[in-house]
Amino acid sequence: MVEMLAQDFVRTAKAKGLSQWQATIKHALPNALNPLITSVGGWFSSLLAGSFFTEYIFQWRGLGKVTIEALQQSDFPVVMGAVLFTACVFFILHTITEWLYVWIDPRVRYE
């Protein structure tokens, strides 16, 4: 955010008469949020992938433990269902991330 506040477009916005608050919210914040959105989307995906091992290690009853037990017992319908569900959750997370890009930054548009 500090780098964005030092950019020319923020200084130009302040020179045109916008207050510091308006220049920060309207110009600097959308540009500073892009890397944050990318990081948070990746973190949620990592949390979902890591939950499988965490549940198995700590013997918590959940999708991860059920999936790993199904792999050990060669119960393929359960494994396929878990993989399908996890893939759908990954897809939803990444779609939300893309929507946030479009909502935050007006330069990003899809046709």
C-alpha positions in Angstrom: 0.0 0.0 0.0 2.9 2.3 0.7 4.2 1.8 -2.8 0.8 2.5 -4.3 0.5 5.8 -2.4 3.8 6.9 -3.9 2.7 6.2 -7.5 2.1 9.0 -10.0 -1.6 8.4 -10.4 -2.3 8.9 -6.7 -0.3 12.1 -6.7 -2.2 13.2 -9.8 -5.6 12.5 -8.1 -4.5 14.5 -5.1 -3.4 17.4 -7.4 -6.8 17.3 -9.1 -8.4 18.1 -5.7 -9.2 14.7 -4.1 -8.5 14.4 -0.5 -6.0 11.9 0.8 -8.8 9.6 1.9 -10.5 9.7 -1.5 -7.3 9.2 -3.4 -6.4 6.2 -1.2 -9.8 4.5 -1.4 -10.5 5.1 -5.1 -7.1 4.8 -6.6 -4.5 3.2 -4.4 -6.6 0.5 -2.6 -7.9 -1.4 -5.7 -4.3 -1.7 -7.1 -2.9 -2.8 -3.7 -5.6 -5.5 -3.2 -4.8 -7.6 -6.3 -1.8 -9.3 -4.7 -3.7 -9.8 -1.5 -6.6 -11.4 -3.3 -4.2 -13.7 -5.1 -2.5 -14.7 -1.8 -5.7 -15.3 0.1 -7.2 -17.5 -2.6 -4.1 -19.6 -2.6 -4.1 -19.8 1.2 -7.7 -21.2 1.2 -6.7 -23.8 -1.4 -3.7 -24.8 0.7 -5.9 -25.0 3.8 -8.3 -27.3 2.0 -5.5 -29.6 0.8 -3.8 -29.6 4.2 -7.0 -30.5 6.0 -6.9 -34.0 4.6 -3.6 -34.8 6.4 -4.5 -32.8 9.5 -7.7 -34.8 10.0 -5.9 -38.1 9.5 -3.0 -37.3 11.8 -5.2 -36.0 14.7 -7.9 -38.7 14.0 -10.6 -36.0 13.5 -13.7 -37.4 11.7 -14.0 -35.4 8.4 -13.8 -35.6 4.7 -10.0 -36.0 4.8 -9.9 -38.9 7.2 -12.8 -40.7 5.3 -11.0 -40.2 2.0 -7.6 -41.5 3.3 -9.4 -44.5 4.9 -11.2 -45.2 1.6 -7.9 -45.1 -0.2 -6.4 -47.6 2.2 -9.5 -49.9 1.7 -9.7 -49.4 -2.1 -13.2 -48.0 -1.8 -13.1 -46.1 -5.1 -16.6 -44.6 -5.2 -15.9 -42.8 -1.9 -12.6 -41.6 -3.2 -14.1 -40.4 -6.5 -16.9 -38.6 -4.5 -14.3 -36.9 -2.2 -12.1 -35.9 -5.2 -15.2 -34.5 -7.0 -16.3 -32.5 -4.0 -12.8 -31.2 -3.3 -12.5 -30.2 -7.0 -15.8 -28.3 -6.9 -14.7 -26.4 -3.7 -11.4 -25.5 -5.4 -13.3 -24.3 -8.5 -15.7 -22.2 -6.4 -12.8 -20.7 -4.5 -10.9 -19.7 -7.6 -14.1 -18.4 -9.3 -14.7 -16.2 -6.3 -11.1 -15.0 -6.5 -11.6 -14.1 -10.2 -14.9 -12.3 -9.4 -13.1 -10.3 -6.7 -10.5 -9.2 -9.3 -13.2 -7.9 -11.6 -15.1 -6.2 -8.8 -12.0 -4.5 -7.2 -10.0 -3.5 -10.4 -12.0 -2.0 -13.3 -9.1 -2.7 -15.6 -9.8 -6.4 -15.4 -12.8 -7.3 -17.6 -13.8 -10.6 -19.2 -15.7 -10.9 -22.4 
